[in-house]
Amino acid sequence: MDSQAEIWVKMDTILGNATAQSIVMYWGNPDVSGISSSFAVFDTASGFQGVWHLDAAANTIEKDGTIHHYDATPYGKTLPSDMVGIIGMAKKFDGASSYFDMKGTATGAMNFPEKGQYTLSAWVNADTLDSTFQALVYKGTYQYGLQIRPENVWEFNEYKDSSWWEGVRYPAVAHTWKYVVSVRSGAAEILYVDGAPVSSNGCDYDSRNWNCRPKHRFRRAAGPQHRWG
């Protein structure tokens, strides 16, 4: 048998000294109906506000795994296409026009306040670092986002005022899957790559002179305007 399965499992307790605990998987019975529930796994009570696996068929709606139903609609002259991801299927973007719009996020649970408490994360495989802005997860140019900057760095930023954004950065790489995570917790900003903290606003690079400074503040250069629905 040549097949694969990727399964998200949520367990209330895992005992470290017990050998009786196990997960049993059955397959091959077409009369058995599925009872999986993404809403139970990605529970908003556990902090999940929006989850998209991007594994639906090409040119179709990507369902949000939470009860918020922030389902994602594909857009662009070239729509996102199917590709093999790090876990199951994924989506490929053309780097110019293709994107997903998450309806209802503009004023919903993901409308986090400035210096709030939230985390953004994405599996990313950049096929080209071409010194342009490439949005990964963006709530809006004047709110917060995770992106690749023209300096070819991962960046998480949050809008501060009419002149400044605050953010953290780390050199990006191409042709390999990376798990990029940004955390905002009050005044603190931390960027993680593959589970390791790589940059924080305690010591990061200023976009104007790239010197290590206590606080990363930068002016926005001319670039794309991004938003979620």
C-alpha positions as CSV (number, residue, x, y, z in Angstrom):
1,M,0.0,0.0,0.0
2,D,1.4,3.4,-1.1
3,S,-0.5,6.0,0.8
4,Q,-0.1,8.8,3.3
5,A,-2.1,10.2,6.2
6,E,-1.7,13.5,8.1
7,I,-3.9,13.6,11.2
8,W,-4.3,16.4,13.8
9,V,-5.2,14.9,17.2
10,K,-6.1,16.7,20.3
11,M,-5.8,14.8,23.6
12,D,-6.7,16.1,27.0
13,T,-4.1,14.1,28.9
14,I,-0.9,12.2,27.9
15,L,0.6,10.2,30.8
16,G,4.4,9.9,30.7
17,N,4.5,6.7,32.8
18,A,1.7,4.7,31.1
19,T,2.0,2.1,28.3
20,A,-1.7,1.5,28.0
21,Q,-2.4,4.8,26.1
22,S,-2.5,4.4,22.3
23,I,-4.1,5.7,19.2
24,V,-5.9,3.1,17.1
25,M,-6.5,3.9,13.4
26,Y,-9.0,1.9,11.3
27,W,-9.6,2.2,7.5
28,G,-11.1,0.4,4.6
29,N,-14.7,0.4,5.7
30,P,-16.8,2.6,3.3
31,D,-19.9,2.3,5.6
32,V,-18.3,4.2,8.5
33,S,-18.8,8.0,8.5
34,G,-16.2,10.4,9.7
35,I,-16.6,12.1,13.1
36,S,-13.6,14.5,12.9
37,S,-14.2,18.1,14.1
38,S,-11.7,20.8,13.3
39,F,-13.7,23.1,15.6
40,A,-12.9,20.9,18.6
41,V,-9.2,20.6,17.7
42,F,-8.7,24.3,16.8
43,D,-10.9,25.6,19.7
44,T,-11.1,29.3,20.1
45,A,-11.0,28.7,23.8
46,S,-7.4,27.4,23.3
47,G,-6.5,30.6,21.4
48,F,-7.1,29.7,17.8
49,Q,-8.8,32.5,15.9
50,G,-8.2,31.4,12.3
51,V,-6.7,28.2,10.8
52,W,-6.2,27.5,7.1
53,H,-4.5,24.3,5.8
54,L,-4.7,25.4,2.2
55,D,-5.3,21.8,1.1
56,A,-8.6,22.2,-0.7
57,A,-8.9,21.6,-4.4
58,A,-7.5,24.5,-6.5
59,N,-9.8,27.4,-7.2
60,T,-12.1,26.6,-4.3
61,I,-12.9,28.1,-0.9
62,E,-10.4,27.2,1.8
63,K,-12.4,26.5,5.0
64,D,-11.3,28.1,8.3
65,G,-10.8,25.3,10.9
66,T,-12.3,27.4,13.7
67,I,-15.9,28.3,14.5
68,H,-15.4,31.8,13.2
69,H,-15.7,30.5,9.6
70,Y,-13.2,33.0,8.2
71,D,-13.2,31.0,5.0
72,A,-10.6,32.1,2.4
73,T,-11.5,32.9,-1.2
74,P,-8.8,32.7,-3.9
75,Y,-8.1,35.8,-6.1
76,G,-5.7,37.0,-8.7
77,K,-5.0,37.0,-12.4
78,T,-3.3,33.7,-11.6
79,L,-5.1,31.9,-8.8
80,P,-3.2,29.9,-6.2
81,S,-2.5,26.4,-7.4
82,D,-2.0,23.0,-5.8
83,M,1.4,21.8,-4.7
84,V,2.8,19.2,-2.3
85,G,3.5,20.9,1.1
86,I,5.5,20.0,4.1
87,I,2.4,18.3,5.5
88,G,-0.1,17.1,2.9
89,M,-1.1,19.5,0.1
90,A,-0.4,23.2,0.0
91,K,-0.9,26.2,-2.3
92,K,1.5,27.9,-4.7
93,F,1.3,31.6,-5.3
94,D,2.7,33.4,-8.4
95,G,4.4,36.2,-6.4
96,A,2.5,38.9,-8.3
97,S,-1.3,38.7,-8.0
98,S,-2.5,35.5,-6.4
99,Y,-3.7,35.5,-2.8
100,F,-6.5,34.5,-0.5
101,D,-9.0,36.9,1.1
102,M,-10.3,35.9,4.5
103,K,-13.8,37.3,4.8
104,G,-14.9,38.9,8.1
105,T,-11.5,39.3,9.6
106,A,-11.5,43.1,9.3
107,T,-13.7,43.7,12.3
108,G,-13.8,40.2,13.8
109,A,-11.8,38.3,16.4
110,M,-8.5,38.9,14.5
111,N,-8.8,42.7,14.8
112,F,-6.2,42.7,17.5
113,P,-5.4,46.0,19.3
114,E,-2.0,47.7,19.1
115,K,0.4,45.9,21.4
116,G,-2.1,43.2,22.0
117,Q,-1.5,39.5,22.6
118,Y,-1.5,37.4,19.4
119,T,0.6,35.0,17.3
120,L,0.9,34.6,13.5
121,S,2.4,31.5,11.9
122,A,2.9,30.0,8.4
123,W,4.8,27.3,6.7
124,V,6.6,29.0,3.8
125,N,8.8,27.8,0.9
126,A,10.0,30.8,-1.1
127,D,11.1,29.7,-4.5
128,T,12.6,33.1,-5.2
129,L,13.9,36.0,-3.1
130,D,13.6,38.8,-5.6
131,S,14.0,41.9,-3.4
132,T,10.3,42.7,-3.4
133,F,7.5,42.8,-0.8
134,Q,5.9,39.4,-0.5
135,A,3.0,39.2,2.0
136,L,2.6,36.0,3.9
137,V,-0.1,36.8,6.5
138,Y,-1.4,40.4,6.5
139,K,-4.3,42.1,8.4
140,G,-3.6,45.4,6.7
141,T,-0.7,47.7,5.9
142,Y,-1.9,49.9,8.8
143,Q,-2.4,47.1,11.3
144,Y,-0.1,44.0,11.4
145,G,1.5,41.5,9.1
146,L,4.1,38.8,8.4
147,Q,6.0,39.2,5.2
148,I,9.3,38.9,3.2
149,R,10.8,42.4,2.7
150,P,12.9,43.7,-0.2
151,E,16.0,43.1,2.0
152,N,15.2,39.4,1.7
153,V,14.3,39.0,5.4
154,W,11.3,37.6,7.2
155,E,9.6,40.4,9.0
156,F,6.7,40.8,11.4
157,N,5.5,44.3,11.8
158,E,2.8,46.3,13.6
159,Y,1.6,49.8,12.7
160,K,2.5,52.4,15.2
161,D,1.4,55.7,13.8
162,S,1.3,57.7,10.6
163,S,5.1,57.6,10.3
164,W,6.3,54.4,11.9
165,W,5.9,50.6,12.1
166,E,7.6,48.5,14.7
167,G,8.9,45.1,13.8
168,V,11.5,42.3,14.0
169,R,13.4,40.6,11.2
170,Y,15.6,37.7,10.3
171,P,17.3,36.7,7.0
172,A,15.0,34.6,4.8
173,V,16.0,31.6,2.8
174,A,14.6,30.1,-0.4
175,H,14.0,26.5,-1.7
176,T,13.2,25.0,1.7
177,W,10.2,24.8,4.0
178,K,10.4,27.1,7.0
179,Y,8.0,27.5,9.9
180,V,7.8,31.2,10.5
181,V,6.1,32.4,13.7
182,S,5.7,35.9,15.1
183,V,4.5,36.7,18.6
184,R,3.2,40.0,19.9
185,S,2.8,40.3,23.7
186,G,2.3,43.8,24.8
187,A,5.5,45.7,24.0
188,A,7.4,42.5,23.2
189,E,7.8,41.2,19.6
190,I,9.5,37.9,18.9
191,L,10.2,36.2,15.6
192,Y,10.7,32.4,15.5
193,V,12.0,30.2,12.6
194,D,11.6,26.5,12.9
195,G,10.8,26.7,16.6
196,A,13.9,28.8,17.5
197,P,13.7,32.5,18.6
198,V,15.8,34.4,16.1
199,S,14.9,38.1,16.6
200,S,13.2,40.3,19.2
201,N,12.7,44.0,19.7
202,G,15.3,43.8,22.4
203,C,17.9,43.7,19.7
204,D,17.1,43.9,16.0
205,Y,18.1,45.7,12.9
206,D,16.8,49.2,12.0
207,S,15.8,49.4,8.3
208,R,17.6,52.7,7.8
209,N,21.1,51.7,9.0
210,W,20.9,48.1,10.2
211,N,22.5,48.8,13.6
212,C,21.4,46.9,16.6
213,R,19.0,49.1,18.6
214,P,16.8,48.6,21.6
215,K,13.7,49.3,19.5
216,H,13.0,48.5,15.9
217,R,11.2,51.4,14.3
218,F,11.1,52.0,10.6
219,R,9.4,54.1,7.9
220,R,7.4,52.3,5.3
221,A,8.9,52.4,1.8
222,A,6.6,52.4,-1.2
223,G,5.1,48.9,-1.3
224,P,1.9,46.9,-1.8
225,Q,-1.2,47.6,0.2
226,H,-2.4,44.3,1.8
227,R,-5.6,43.5,3.6
228,W,-7.8,40.7,4.8
229,G,-11.5,40.7,4.3
